[in-house]
């Protein structure tokens, strides 16, 4: 029997935490609750969760800081939960490394669906490439989807799975323009309930790690979306 996937709930409002726990337990997830950021960091190393549901307004260390600390050593999926519904708060959370952002109050069924979607996207299947590696190579850049690795100027580049999948998808179709909606469908899946700003945030992160090259670039097509622009054949 496969082991249950573990979810760490970081929430100081007990009624909300217990409501989330109830619905996730019904879906056969192994759930643990902690009420503050410091305990979340401690429990992360003891519980080894597959996903973290992270409230932003916590006593002591807030959710943004918890996310920032975890991203120093792990790419484990993080879904932020907050009553803050301003665009600034959502973008900040995504830029710090969150995989999704849910606004309170929320429907428990929607939360469960988002948890499933994020976990599905995060799962790495290293043996799926039975007919060869899924790998694209350009000058000074190699993106390997089989072992989830990126090499840039002969140096490994650390990036979360969705960043790598987005880069691979674009680089696999050089000079083809994709809308933000198409990229959401391909990378996050049709069940993803976020908005297209998620794509912009991930492109921004990629550009911070992979600078434009004289032979290729991550290009914005204004009013449409993005493409992996290549001069000549890759």
C-alpha atoms as an extended CHARMM CRD file, in Angstrom:
* protein
*
       234  EXT
         1         1  UNK       CA              0.0000000000        0.0000000000        0.0000000000  PROA      1               0.0000000000
         2         2  UNK       CA              1.3160000000        3.4420000000       -0.9470000000  PROA      2               0.0000000000
         3         3  UNK       CA              2.1760000000        5.7270000000        1.9390000000  PROA      3               0.0000000000
         4         4  UNK       CA             -0.1860000000        8.6090000000        2.5910000000  PROA      4               0.0000000000
         5         5  UNK       CA              0.9590000000       12.0140000000        1.4150000000  PROA      5               0.0000000000
         6         6  UNK       CA              1.6510000000       14.3580000000        4.3080000000  PROA      6               0.0000000000
         7         7  UNK       CA              0.2990000000       17.8750000000        4.5880000000  PROA      7               0.0000000000
         8         8  UNK       CA              1.4540000000       20.3900000000        7.1980000000  PROA      8               0.0000000000
         9         9  UNK       CA             -1.1690000000       23.0170000000        8.0970000000  PROA      9               0.0000000000
        10        10  UNK       CA              0.3050000000       26.2130000000        9.5340000000  PROA      10              0.0000000000
        11        11  UNK       CA             -2.7060000000       28.0780000000       10.9310000000  PROA      11              0.0000000000
        12        12  UNK       CA             -3.2710000000       29.8300000000       14.2740000000  PROA      12              0.0000000000
        13        13  UNK       CA             -7.0860000000       29.8830000000       14.0150000000  PROA      13              0.0000000000
        14        14  UNK       CA             -8.0320000000       26.5060000000       15.4330000000  PROA      14              0.0000000000
        15        15  UNK       CA            -11.4760000000       26.2870000000       13.8320000000  PROA      15              0.0000000000
        16        16  UNK       CA            -10.0630000000       26.9160000000       10.3530000000  PROA      16              0.0000000000
        17        17  UNK       CA             -7.1880000000       24.4940000000       10.9080000000  PROA      17              0.0000000000
        18        18  UNK       CA             -9.5420000000       21.7620000000       12.0770000000  PROA      18              0.0000000000
        19        19  UNK       CA            -11.9130000000       22.3650000000        9.1610000000  PROA      19              0.0000000000
        20        20  UNK       CA             -9.0260000000       21.9530000000        6.6980000000  PROA      20              0.0000000000
        21        21  UNK       CA             -7.8050000000       18.8780000000        8.5630000000  PROA      21              0.0000000000
        22        22  UNK       CA            -11.2790000000       17.3090000000        8.4190000000  PROA      22              0.0000000000
        23        23  UNK       CA            -11.6110000000       17.6570000000        4.6600000000  PROA      23              0.0000000000
        24        24  UNK       CA             -8.0680000000       16.5950000000        3.8630000000  PROA      24              0.0000000000
        25        25  UNK       CA             -8.2800000000       13.5880000000        6.1680000000  PROA      25              0.0000000000
        26        26  UNK       CA            -11.3790000000       12.4920000000        4.2640000000  PROA      26              0.0000000000
        27        27  UNK       CA             -9.1860000000       12.4590000000        1.1540000000  PROA      27              0.0000000000
        28        28  UNK       CA             -6.7460000000       10.1270000000        2.9690000000  PROA      28              0.0000000000
        29        29  UNK       CA             -3.9890000000       12.6810000000        3.5280000000  PROA      29              0.0000000000
        30        30  UNK       CA             -1.8460000000       12.4780000000        6.6680000000  PROA      30              0.0000000000
        31        31  UNK       CA             -2.3550000000       15.9090000000        8.2430000000  PROA      31              0.0000000000
        32        32  UNK       CA             -0.5890000000       17.7660000000       11.0450000000  PROA      32              0.0000000000
        33        33  UNK       CA             -1.3940000000       21.2250000000       12.4490000000  PROA      33              0.0000000000
        34        34  UNK       CA              1.0060000000       23.7920000000       13.9270000000  PROA      34              0.0000000000
        35        35  UNK       CA             -0.0760000000       27.2660000000       15.1260000000  PROA      35              0.0000000000
        36        36  UNK       CA              2.9460000000       29.4360000000       14.3180000000  PROA      36              0.0000000000
        37        37  UNK       CA              5.9180000000       29.9160000000       12.0100000000  PROA      37              0.0000000000
        38        38  UNK       CA              8.6890000000       28.7410000000       14.2900000000  PROA      38              0.0000000000
        39        39  UNK       CA              6.9290000000       25.4560000000       14.9920000000  PROA      39              0.0000000000
        40        40  UNK       CA              6.3150000000       25.0930000000       11.2610000000  PROA      40              0.0000000000
        41        41  UNK       CA             10.0550000000       25.2160000000       10.5580000000  PROA      41              0.0000000000
        42        42  UNK       CA             10.7580000000       22.7010000000       13.3320000000  PROA      42              0.0000000000
        43        43  UNK       CA              7.9930000000       20.3470000000       12.2430000000  PROA      43              0.0000000000
        44        44  UNK       CA              9.0680000000       20.5430000000        8.6220000000  PROA      44              0.0000000000
        45        45  UNK       CA             12.2340000000       18.5760000000        9.4500000000  PROA      45              0.0000000000
        46        46  UNK       CA             10.3900000000       16.0900000000       11.6830000000  PROA      46              0.0000000000
        47        47  UNK       CA              7.1780000000       15.5040000000        9.7270000000  PROA      47              0.0000000000
        48        48  UNK       CA              8.6730000000       15.7150000000        6.1950000000  PROA      48              0.0000000000
        49        49  UNK       CA              5.4700000000       16.9690000000        4.5430000000  PROA      49              0.0000000000
        50        50  UNK       CA              4.6820000000       16.6390000000        0.8460000000  PROA      50              0.0000000000
        51        51  UNK       CA              2.9000000000       20.0030000000        0.9080000000  PROA      51              0.0000000000
        52        52  UNK       CA              2.4480000000       22.9580000000        3.2720000000  PROA      52              0.0000000000
        53        53  UNK       CA             -0.7470000000       24.9880000000        3.7020000000  PROA      53              0.0000000000
        54        54  UNK       CA              0.5610000000       28.2620000000        5.0960000000  PROA      54              0.0000000000
        55        55  UNK       CA             -1.4670000000       31.0450000000        6.6840000000  PROA      55              0.0000000000
        56        56  UNK       CA              0.1220000000       34.4780000000        6.3030000000  PROA      56              0.0000000000
        57        57  UNK       CA             -1.0240000000       36.2230000000        9.4870000000  PROA      57              0.0000000000
        58        58  UNK       CA              0.7440000000       34.1620000000       12.1410000000  PROA      58              0.0000000000
        59        59  UNK       CA              1.9830000000       35.1120000000       15.6130000000  PROA      59              0.0000000000
        60        60  UNK       CA              5.7040000000       35.8860000000       15.6370000000  PROA      60              0.0000000000
        61        61  UNK       CA              7.1720000000       34.8510000000       12.2750000000  PROA      61              0.0000000000
        62        62  UNK       CA              4.6130000000       35.5400000000        9.5380000000  PROA      62              0.0000000000
        63        63  UNK       CA              3.8560000000       33.2910000000        6.5930000000  PROA      63              0.0000000000
        64        64  UNK       CA              5.9870000000       35.2790000000        4.1570000000  PROA      64              0.0000000000
        65        65  UNK       CA              9.0590000000       34.7550000000        6.3390000000  PROA      65              0.0000000000
        66        66  UNK       CA              8.2650000000       31.0580000000        6.8010000000  PROA      66              0.0000000000
        67        67  UNK       CA              8.0360000000       30.6440000000        3.0280000000  PROA      67              0.0000000000
        68        68  UNK       CA             11.2980000000       32.5140000000        2.5320000000  PROA      68              0.0000000000
        69        69  UNK       CA             13.0910000000       30.3380000000        5.0990000000  PROA      69              0.0000000000
        70        70  UNK       CA             11.7960000000       27.0750000000        3.6340000000  PROA      70              0.0000000000
        71        71  UNK       CA             12.7870000000       28.1100000000        0.1180000000  PROA      71              0.0000000000
        72        72  UNK       CA             16.4010000000       28.3570000000        1.3070000000  PROA      72              0.0000000000
        73        73  UNK       CA             16.5640000000       24.5630000000        1.5490000000  PROA      73              0.0000000000
        74        74  UNK       CA             13.4830000000       23.0160000000       -0.0600000000  PROA      74              0.0000000000
        75        75  UNK       CA             11.2190000000       23.2640000000       -3.1210000000  PROA      75              0.0000000000
        76        76  UNK       CA              8.3530000000       21.4400000000       -1.3840000000  PROA      76              0.0000000000
        77        77  UNK       CA              4.9720000000       22.8340000000       -2.5600000000  PROA      77              0.0000000000
        78        78  UNK       CA              3.5460000000       25.7070000000       -0.5010000000  PROA      78              0.0000000000
        79        79  UNK       CA             -0.0110000000       27.0100000000       -0.7820000000  PROA      79              0.0000000000
        80        80  UNK       CA             -0.5460000000       30.3180000000        1.0130000000  PROA      80              0.0000000000
        81        81  UNK       CA             -3.9090000000       30.9880000000        2.6830000000  PROA      81              0.0000000000
        82        82  UNK       CA             -4.8500000000       34.5450000000        3.6040000000  PROA      82              0.0000000000
        83        83  UNK       CA             -7.6590000000       37.0540000000        3.9720000000  PROA      83              0.0000000000
        84        84  UNK       CA             -5.4510000000       39.5100000000        2.0710000000  PROA      84              0.0000000000
        85        85  UNK       CA             -6.9290000000       39.7090000000       -1.4100000000  PROA      85              0.0000000000
        86        86  UNK       CA             -4.8790000000       42.5400000000       -2.8990000000  PROA      86              0.0000000000
        87        87  UNK       CA             -2.9060000000       41.7890000000       -6.0390000000  PROA      87              0.0000000000
        88        88  UNK       CA              0.2720000000       42.9690000000       -4.2970000000  PROA      88              0.0000000000
        89        89  UNK       CA             -0.0860000000       40.3100000000       -1.5870000000  PROA      89              0.0000000000
        90        90  UNK       CA             -0.6810000000       37.5220000000       -4.1180000000  PROA      90              0.0000000000
        91        91  UNK       CA              2.2680000000       38.5350000000       -6.2790000000  PROA      91              0.0000000000
        92        92  UNK       CA              4.5520000000       38.8550000000       -3.2490000000  PROA      92              0.0000000000
        93        93  UNK       CA              3.6130000000       35.3670000000       -2.1060000000  PROA      93              0.0000000000
        94        94  UNK       CA              4.2840000000       33.8760000000       -5.5360000000  PROA      94              0.0000000000
        95        95  UNK       CA              7.5670000000       35.7390000000       -5.8910000000  PROA      95              0.0000000000
        96        96  UNK       CA              8.7200000000       34.3680000000       -2.5350000000  PROA      96              0.0000000000
        97        97  UNK       CA              8.1510000000       30.8600000000       -3.8670000000  PROA      97              0.0000000000
        98        98  UNK       CA              4.5470000000       29.9150000000       -3.0970000000  PROA      98              0.0000000000
        99        99  UNK       CA              2.9130000000       27.5820000000       -5.6010000000  PROA      99              0.0000000000
       100       100  UNK       CA             -0.6240000000       28.8860000000       -5.1000000000  PROA      100             0.0000000000
       101       101  UNK       CA             -2.5660000000       31.4940000000       -3.1110000000  PROA      101             0.0000000000
       102       102  UNK       CA             -6.0300000000       30.9200000000       -1.6210000000  PROA      102             0.0000000000
       103       103  UNK       CA             -8.1620000000       33.7560000000       -0.2350000000  PROA      103             0.0000000000
       104       104  UNK       CA            -10.2220000000       33.3860000000        2.9340000000  PROA      104             0.0000000000
       105       105  UNK       CA            -13.0370000000       32.5710000000        3.2060000000  PROA      105             0.0000000000
       106       106  UNK       CA            -12.6800000000       29.5950000000        0.8730000000  PROA      106             0.0000000000
       107       107  UNK       CA            -14.7140000000       26.5790000000       -0.1210000000  PROA      107             0.0000000000
       108       108  UNK       CA            -13.1670000000       23.4030000000        1.3600000000  PROA      108             0.0000000000
       109       109  UNK       CA            -13.7740000000       21.5160000000       -1.9090000000  PROA      109             0.0000000000
       110       110  UNK       CA            -11.8190000000       24.1650000000       -3.8120000000  PROA      110             0.0000000000
       111       111  UNK       CA             -8.9460000000       23.9200000000       -1.3460000000  PROA      111             0.0000000000
       112       112  UNK       CA             -8.8280000000       20.1330000000       -1.7010000000  PROA      112             0.0000000000
       113       113  UNK       CA             -8.8550000000       20.4660000000       -5.5020000000  PROA      113             0.0000000000
       114       114  UNK       CA             -5.9620000000       22.9090000000       -5.3980000000  PROA      114             0.0000000000
       115       115  UNK       CA             -4.0000000000       20.6480000000       -3.0730000000  PROA      115             0.0000000000
       116       116  UNK       CA             -4.4630000000       17.7440000000       -5.4790000000  PROA      116             0.0000000000
       117       117  UNK       CA             -3.4700000000       19.8820000000       -8.4660000000  PROA      117             0.0000000000
       118       118  UNK       CA             -0.3050000000       21.2320000000       -6.8330000000  PROA      118             0.0000000000
       119       119  UNK       CA              0.7710000000       17.8000000000       -5.6070000000  PROA      119             0.0000000000
       120       120  UNK       CA              0.1760000000       16.3280000000       -9.0470000000  PROA      120             0.0000000000
       121       121  UNK       CA              2.3450000000       18.9820000000      -10.6820000000  PROA      121             0.0000000000
       122       122  UNK       CA              5.1300000000       18.5370000000       -8.1390000000  PROA      122             0.0000000000
       123       123  UNK       CA              5.4420000000       14.7690000000       -8.4370000000  PROA      123             0.0000000000
       124       124  UNK       CA              8.6300000000       13.8460000000      -10.2840000000  PROA      124             0.0000000000
       125       125  UNK       CA              8.5480000000       10.6660000000      -12.3480000000  PROA      125             0.0000000000
       126       126  UNK       CA             12.1560000000        9.9060000000      -13.3210000000  PROA      126             0.0000000000
       127       127  UNK       CA             11.3450000000        6.6730000000      -15.1720000000  PROA      127             0.0000000000
       128       128  UNK       CA              8.7690000000        7.9950000000      -17.6320000000  PROA      128             0.0000000000
       129       129  UNK       CA             11.2650000000        8.6270000000      -20.4420000000  PROA      129             0.0000000000
       130       130  UNK       CA             11.5670000000        5.0060000000      -21.5400000000  PROA      130             0.0000000000
       131       131  UNK       CA             12.4380000000        5.9650000000      -25.1230000000  PROA      131             0.0000000000
       132       132  UNK       CA             15.1950000000        8.3970000000      -24.1740000000  PROA      132             0.0000000000
       133       133  UNK       CA             15.7010000000       11.4960000000      -22.0950000000  PROA      133             0.0000000000
       134       134  UNK       CA             13.4550000000       14.5090000000      -22.4500000000  PROA      134             0.0000000000
       135       135  UNK       CA             16.1990000000       17.0410000000      -22.9520000000  PROA      135             0.0000000000
       136       136  UNK       CA             16.7180000000       20.1960000000      -25.0090000000  PROA      136             0.0000000000
       137       137  UNK       CA             20.1030000000       21.8130000000      -25.5390000000  PROA      137             0.0000000000
       138       138  UNK       CA             21.1070000000       25.2350000000      -26.7450000000  PROA      138             0.0000000000
       139       139  UNK       CA             24.3700000000       27.1310000000      -26.6000000000  PROA      139             0.0000000000
       140       140  UNK       CA             25.3660000000       27.2490000000      -22.8980000000  PROA      140             0.0000000000
       141       141  UNK       CA             21.9840000000       25.8650000000      -21.7820000000  PROA      141             0.0000000000
       142       142  UNK       CA             20.6940000000       22.3160000000      -21.2160000000  PROA      142             0.0000000000
       143       143  UNK       CA             17.2350000000       21.5710000000      -19.8140000000  PROA      143             0.0000000000
       144       144  UNK       CA             16.6250000000       17.9430000000      -18.8200000000  PROA      144             0.0000000000
       145       145  UNK       CA             13.0530000000       17.0960000000      -17.8780000000  PROA      145             0.0000000000
       146       146  UNK       CA             13.8610000000       13.4390000000      -17.2070000000  PROA      146             0.0000000000
       147       147  UNK       CA             16.0320000000       14.1700000000      -14.1810000000  PROA      147             0.0000000000
       148       148  UNK       CA             14.7390000000       17.7270000000      -13.5910000000  PROA      148             0.0000000000
       149       149  UNK       CA             18.0500000000       19.4970000000      -14.0550000000  PROA      149             0.0000000000
       150       150  UNK       CA             19.1900000000       22.6830000000      -15.7640000000  PROA      150             0.0000000000
       151       151  UNK       CA             22.7840000000       23.4620000000      -16.7140000000  PROA      151             0.0000000000
       152       152  UNK       CA             23.6660000000       27.0490000000      -17.6100000000  PROA      152             0.0000000000
       153       153  UNK       CA             27.2340000000       27.8930000000      -18.6730000000  PROA      153             0.0000000000
       154       154  UNK       CA             28.2700000000       24.4470000000      -17.3630000000  PROA      154             0.0000000000
       155       155  UNK       CA             26.8560000000       25.2110000000      -13.8980000000  PROA      155             0.0000000000
       156       156  UNK       CA             23.7720000000       23.5710000000      -12.3620000000  PROA      156             0.0000000000
       157       157  UNK       CA             20.8530000000       25.9220000000      -11.7090000000  PROA      157             0.0000000000
       158       158  UNK       CA             18.4240000000       25.1650000000       -8.8970000000  PROA      158             0.0000000000
       159       159  UNK       CA             14.7750000000       25.7950000000       -9.6990000000  PROA      159             0.0000000000
       160       160  UNK       CA             11.3950000000       24.4430000000       -8.5580000000  PROA      160             0.0000000000
       161       161  UNK       CA              9.6830000000       21.8770000000      -10.7900000000  PROA      161             0.0000000000
       162       162  UNK       CA              7.1460000000       24.2600000000      -12.3530000000  PROA      162             0.0000000000
       163       163  UNK       CA              9.8320000000       26.7610000000      -13.3180000000  PROA      163             0.0000000000
       164       164  UNK       CA             11.7950000000       23.9840000000      -14.9900000000  PROA      164             0.0000000000
       165       165  UNK       CA              8.6960000000       22.5820000000      -16.7110000000  PROA      165             0.0000000000
       166       166  UNK       CA              7.7900000000       26.0390000000      -18.0250000000  PROA      166             0.0000000000
       167       167  UNK       CA             11.3110000000       26.6150000000      -19.3420000000  PROA      167             0.0000000000
       168       168  UNK       CA             11.4110000000       23.1510000000      -20.9400000000  PROA      168             0.0000000000
       169       169  UNK       CA              7.9960000000       23.5860000000      -22.5510000000  PROA      169             0.0000000000
       170       170  UNK       CA              8.9430000000       26.9140000000      -24.1320000000  PROA      170             0.0000000000
       171       171  UNK       CA             12.4170000000       25.7440000000      -25.1800000000  PROA      171             0.0000000000
       172       172  UNK       CA             10.9480000000       22.5850000000      -26.7400000000  PROA      172             0.0000000000
       173       173  UNK       CA              9.0270000000       24.7480000000      -29.2250000000  PROA      173             0.0000000000
       174       174  UNK       CA             11.5170000000       27.4500000000      -30.2440000000  PROA      174             0.0000000000
       175       175  UNK       CA             10.0520000000       30.6720000000      -31.6370000000  PROA      175             0.0000000000
       176       176  UNK       CA              6.4840000000       29.4850000000      -31.0360000000  PROA      176             0.0000000000
       177       177  UNK       CA              4.3420000000       32.0110000000      -29.1860000000  PROA      177             0.0000000000
       178       178  UNK       CA              2.1570000000       30.7910000000      -26.3080000000  PROA      178             0.0000000000
       179       179  UNK       CA             -0.5140000000       32.7810000000      -24.5350000000  PROA      179             0.0000000000
       180       180  UNK       CA             -0.5490000000       32.8920000000      -20.7480000000  PROA      180             0.0000000000
       181       181  UNK       CA             -3.7250000000       30.7910000000      -20.7920000000  PROA      181             0.0000000000
       182       182  UNK       CA             -2.0370000000       28.1140000000      -22.9150000000  PROA      182             0.0000000000
       183       183  UNK       CA              0.9410000000       28.0160000000      -20.5580000000  PROA      183             0.0000000000
       184       184  UNK       CA             -1.3640000000       27.6880000000      -17.5390000000  PROA      184             0.0000000000
       185       185  UNK       CA             -3.1280000000       24.7690000000      -19.2250000000  PROA      185             0.0000000000
       186       186  UNK       CA              0.0910000000       22.9670000000      -20.1760000000  PROA      186             0.0000000000
       187       187  UNK       CA              2.1090000000       23.5330000000      -16.9870000000  PROA      187             0.0000000000
       188       188  UNK       CA             -0.4510000000       23.8740000000      -14.2120000000  PROA      188             0.0000000000
       189       189  UNK       CA             -3.2510000000       21.8340000000      -15.7430000000  PROA      189             0.0000000000
       190       190  UNK       CA             -6.8670000000       22.5940000000      -16.5290000000  PROA      190             0.0000000000
       191       191  UNK       CA             -7.8840000000       22.3090000000      -12.8840000000  PROA      191             0.0000000000
       192       192  UNK       CA             -5.6010000000       25.1610000000      -11.8500000000  PROA      192             0.0000000000
       193       193  UNK       CA             -7.7300000000       27.9410000000      -10.3600000000  PROA      193             0.0000000000
       194       194  UNK       CA             -5.1690000000       30.7350000000      -10.2740000000  PROA      194             0.0000000000
       195       195  UNK       CA             -4.8610000000       33.6370000000      -12.7020000000  PROA      195             0.0000000000
       196       196  UNK       CA             -2.4700000000       34.3420000000      -15.5540000000  PROA      196             0.0000000000
       197       197  UNK       CA             -0.2540000000       36.5170000000      -13.3360000000  PROA      197             0.0000000000
       198       198  UNK       CA              1.2070000000       33.2330000000      -12.0890000000  PROA      198             0.0000000000
       199       199  UNK       CA              2.8760000000       32.7850000000      -15.4870000000  PROA      199             0.0000000000
       200       200  UNK       CA              4.3730000000       36.2930000000      -15.3400000000  PROA      200             0.0000000000
       201       201  UNK       CA              5.8190000000       35.6290000000      -11.8850000000  PROA      201             0.0000000000
       202       202  UNK       CA              7.4560000000       32.3740000000      -12.9940000000  PROA      202             0.0000000000
       203       203  UNK       CA              8.8940000000       33.9920000000      -16.1240000000  PROA      203             0.0000000000
       204       204  UNK       CA             10.3500000000       36.7460000000      -13.9320000000  PROA      204             0.0000000000
       205       205  UNK       CA             11.9860000000       34.1330000000      -11.6910000000  PROA      205             0.0000000000
       206       206  UNK       CA             13.4240000000       32.3170000000      -14.7040000000  PROA      206             0.0000000000
       207       207  UNK       CA             14.8740000000       35.5260000000      -16.0920000000  PROA      207             0.0000000000
       208       208  UNK       CA             16.5660000000       36.1120000000      -12.7590000000  PROA      208             0.0000000000
       209       209  UNK       CA             18.3680000000       32.7730000000      -13.1150000000  PROA      209             0.0000000000
       210       210  UNK       CA             18.7510000000       32.4130000000      -16.9130000000  PROA      210             0.0000000000
       211       211  UNK       CA             19.8810000000       35.6170000000      -18.6010000000  PROA      211             0.0000000000
       212       212  UNK       CA             19.2600000000       36.2370000000      -22.3040000000  PROA      212             0.0000000000
       213       213  UNK       CA             21.9420000000       34.7760000000      -24.5480000000  PROA      213             0.0000000000
       214       214  UNK       CA             23.1860000000       36.0690000000      -27.8980000000  PROA      214             0.0000000000
       215       215  UNK       CA             21.6980000000       32.9340000000      -29.5090000000  PROA      215             0.0000000000
       216       216  UNK       CA             18.4420000000       32.6660000000      -27.5660000000  PROA      216             0.0000000000
       217       217  UNK       CA             16.1790000000       34.4850000000      -25.0910000000  PROA      217             0.0000000000
       218       218  UNK       CA             12.9770000000       34.2300000000      -23.0880000000  PROA      218             0.0000000000
       219       219  UNK       CA             11.0190000000       36.8020000000      -25.0470000000  PROA      219             0.0000000000
       220       220  UNK       CA              7.7930000000       38.6310000000      -24.2320000000  PROA      220             0.0000000000
       221       221  UNK       CA              5.3210000000       38.9940000000      -27.0770000000  PROA      221             0.0000000000
       222       222  UNK       CA              3.4090000000       42.0500000000      -25.9390000000  PROA      222             0.0000000000
       223       223  UNK       CA             -0.3390000000       41.5780000000      -25.6980000000  PROA      223             0.0000000000
       224       224  UNK       CA             -0.0750000000       37.8340000000      -26.2990000000  PROA      224             0.0000000000
       225       225  UNK       CA              2.3600000000       35.9040000000      -24.0910000000  PROA      225             0.0000000000
       226       226  UNK       CA              5.8630000000       34.4320000000      -24.2920000000  PROA      226             0.0000000000
       227       227  UNK       CA              8.2090000000       32.4590000000      -26.5180000000  PROA      227             0.0000000000
       228       228  UNK       CA             11.6920000000       30.9580000000      -26.4080000000  PROA      228             0.0000000000
       229       229  UNK       CA             13.3060000000       33.0120000000      -29.1520000000  PROA      229             0.0000000000
       230       230  UNK       CA             16.1370000000       31.3660000000      -31.0680000000  PROA      230             0.0000000000
       231       231  UNK       CA             18.3320000000       32.8640000000      -33.7800000000  PROA      231             0.0000000000
       232       232  UNK       CA             18.8360000000       30.1460000000      -36.3480000000  PROA      232             0.0000000000
       233       233  UNK       CA             18.5520000000       26.4520000000      -35.5250000000  PROA      233             0.0000000000
       234       234  UNK       CA             18.9090000000       25.3740000000      -31.8650000000  PROA      234             0.0000000000
